[in-house]
Amino acid sequence: MTVAMSDEVRLTVPARPEFLRLARVTAAGLASRLGFSFDEVEDLRLAIDELCYGMTGAEGREGTVQVRYLLAADQLVVEGEAHIVDPAEADHSRLSELSEVILGALVDDHEFIDGAQGPRFRLVKRHQEHDDSDLIPK
């Protein structure tokens, strides 16, 4: 899928749960700025949690996670890539069947694949038109 993007934000954090919260907070702030509704922002936050947990597990891993946010007028594309120090640990990163179902309900498109240094993900959340009462204040 080719998407023309207007702005890009990058974030690199340790591959530990306490730092991955920053990926969720950043996604929520950017989506809010794009005019996403409260429900759309919450869907995005939950999707980021699922994908980051799939990359690092509950305990985290030695390494980093790089997240790239691509902003357009009607959508937010988020790409994440784990750089795991121990390649054997990277092989154990998978999404559960339940996570796949949850992600299918939360975002418009997603993928979770093996990368050279660890798992990678990509998600697309499109902004739907709503009346102004459903928007988060900017």
ABEGO torsion letter per residue (X at the ends): XBBBBABBBBBBBBBBAAAAAAAAAAAAAAAAAAGBBAAAAAAAAAAAAAAAAAAAEAAEBBEBBBBBBBBBAABBBBBBBBBBABAAAAAABBBBAAAAAAAAAABABBBBBBBAAEBBBBBBBBBBBBBAAABBBX
